[in-house]
Amino acid sequence: MTRMITNIGGISMKNPLITASGTCGYGREMAELFDLSILGGISVKGTTLEPRLGNKPPRIAETPSGMLNSVGLQNPGIEMVIKKELPFLSQFDTAVILNIAGHSIEEYGLIAERLDEVPNLAAVEINISCPNVKAGGMAFGVDPQVAAQVVSLVKSKTKLPVIAKLTPNVTDITEIAKACEAAGADILALINTVLSMVIDIETRKPLLANGFGGLSGPAIKPLAVRMVWQTAQAVSIPVIGMGGITTAEDAIEFLLAGASAFQIGSANFHNPYAAPQILAGLEQWCEKHGVKDIQELVGAAQ
């Protein structure tokens, strides 16, 4: 499968498939089903400075062609992740990406300065869809200047490649993308979930305890493809595409739109074998269509 080899922004992967943060924990459960070494990369659960219990339940709701989640970044905190979780993943031949989040710009920096000491870590992915408590709860990623400040700080604290994961809940995602590129981001990843809501018509209350949640799944794929297309044309750094990918054909669509790699998210929930199946389908498609290097497809749509 040498045709699948992917090198983007300082990350070397055997193929362009990465499992998305929040959909595979820290890899332990998924490793019971298949060898994680077949993956190009794994982006682990969003990790914060201190442990978090997450939001009150209910925090998951099914929707047509998708799901809403309001888990709230439940995680054991960076200390425990470095000591207990990341060493487990070092046994696999896959690029390990640590997704980080914070309630303030300073928190991102405090996490990032710990990462160069972690062996076998391939990159850090910044979740800038988090609420900035110092700005009234507005997400870092909706303001180009604030997003750039987060990226710049993380870049100054680590030598690892930095991936900025962008929120779709903005008017023009290319403005955020260009700001992150100017601030030093090595790679952009998009899209994160779409802010949405479901109401129980019997109780007349929101289904999620937190009111709103992030929509993921096939329902958001056309939106994600459009944003990847726009972003890939607006910046010169590589783009990782995600949003509703469930088949090899979906992944190819993102590559054609300009993504150099892609992430599999909510598909992992309803089909834990989605990643190996998509990889097999991608290889078969390339063989059938005479594609000798997967990067031939990147941005090939006219």
Secondary structure, DSSP 8 states (H G I E B T S, - for coil): -GGG-EEETTEEESSSEEE-TTSSTTSHHHHTTS-GGGSSEEE---B-SS-B----S--EEEETTEEEE-----B--HHHIIIIIHHHHTTSSSEEEEEE--SSHHHHHHHHTTGGGSTTEEEEEEETTSEEGGGTTEEGGGSHHHHHHHHHHHHHH-SS-EEEE--S-SS-HHHHHHHHHHTT-SEEEE---EEE--EETTTTEESSTTS-EEEESGGGHHHHHHHHHHHHHH-SS-EEEESS--SHHHHHHHHHHT-SEEEE-THHHH-TTHHHHHHHHHHHHHHHTT-SSGGGGTT---
